[in-house]
Amino acid sequence: MNILLIACGGGVGAVLRYVLTEYINNNLSNTFPLGTLSVNILGCFIVGCVAGYFASKSSPMYFFFVIGFLGSFTTMSAFSIQALELLNTNALNGIVYIILTFSLTIVATYIGLMVFSK
């Protein structure tokens, strides 16, 4: 049953990541990977909320949301390639992107945990 929950959550998360990333990149920024940054920050906030609310890692909601949905919604692989591309074309933007991603995702996770901790 856990595998099915992870698979369903992963499918929804991947599609939503693609749609949201494309929307942000096409409407707000085409030179800075703002879409990936946004979904990673949002995903980290949500993982903090879900982990805080469903403290048990054996909860079905934990498998669906944290492992499945958020595992595919957030993306380290896209971040990595975009960071390298930025570093090669505009080192300052690359460094800013790396710093923003790490600092804001950790802060977002912390805020989510504080909001929904029991």
C-alpha positions in Angstrom: 0.0 0.0 0.0 2.9 2.4 0.8 4.3 1.9 -2.7 1.0 2.9 -4.2 0.8 6.0 -2.1 4.3 7.0 -3.0 3.6 6.4 -6.7 0.4 8.4 -6.7 2.0 11.3 -4.8 5.0 11.2 -7.0 3.0 11.5 -10.2 1.0 14.4 -8.9 4.1 16.2 -7.6 6.0 15.8 -10.8 3.2 17.2 -13.0 2.6 20.1 -10.6 6.3 20.9 -10.5 6.4 21.0 -14.3 3.3 23.2 -14.6 4.3 25.6 -11.9 8.0 25.9 -13.0 7.0 26.5 -16.6 4.4 29.1 -15.6 6.8 31.0 -13.4 9.7 30.9 -15.9 7.4 32.0 -18.8 5.7 34.8 -16.9 8.2 36.1 -14.4 11.8 35.3 -15.4 13.5 33.7 -18.4 17.1 34.4 -17.3 17.1 33.2 -13.7 15.7 29.8 -12.7 13.0 31.3 -10.5 10.6 28.5 -11.2 12.8 25.8 -9.7 13.7 28.1 -6.8 10.1 28.7 -6.1 9.0 25.1 -6.2 11.9 24.1 -4.0 11.1 26.8 -1.4 7.3 25.9 -1.5 8.1 22.2 -1.3 10.3 22.7 1.7 7.7 24.8 3.5 5.1 22.1 2.8 7.4 19.3 3.9 7.9 21.2 7.2 4.2 21.5 7.6 3.5 17.9 6.8 6.3 16.6 8.9 5.2 18.7 11.8 1.6 17.7 11.5 2.1 14.0 10.7 5.0 13.4 13.0 4.8 9.7 12.5 6.8 8.5 9.5 4.5 5.5 9.3 1.4 7.6 8.5 -0.1 7.0 5.0 -0.1 10.8 4.5 3.6 10.9 5.2 4.2 8.3 2.4 1.9 10.2 0.0 3.0 13.8 0.7 6.6 13.6 1.9 8.1 10.7 0.0 5.9 10.7 -3.1 4.5 14.2 -3.8 7.3 16.4 -2.3 10.0 13.9 -3.4 9.0 14.6 -7.0 7.8 18.2 -6.6 11.1 19.5 -5.3 14.1 18.9 -7.5 17.8 18.8 -6.6 18.7 17.6 -10.1 17.2 20.6 -11.9 18.8 22.9 -9.3 22.2 21.3 -9.8 22.2 21.7 -13.6 20.8 25.2 -13.5 23.4 26.3 -10.9 26.2 25.0 -13.1 24.8 26.7 -16.2 24.5 29.9 -14.3 28.0 29.6 -12.9 29.3 29.1 -16.5 27.4 32.1 -18.0 27.1 34.5 -15.1 29.1 33.5 -12.0 27.4 36.1 -9.7 23.9 34.8 -10.6 25.1 31.3 -10.0 26.4 32.1 -6.6 23.2 34.0 -5.7 21.1 31.1 -6.9 23.0 28.6 -4.8 22.9 30.8 -1.7 19.2 31.6 -2.1 18.3 28.0 -2.7 20.0 26.6 0.4 19.2 29.4 2.8 15.5 29.9 1.7 14.6 26.2 1.6 16.0 25.6 5.0 14.2 28.6 6.4 10.9 27.5 4.7 11.2 24.0 6.2 11.8 25.5 9.6 8.8 27.8 9.3 6.6 24.9 8.2 7.7 22.8 11.1 7.0 25.6 13.6 3.6 26.4 12.1 2.3 22.8 12.3 4.3 21.1 15.1 2.0 19.5 17.6 
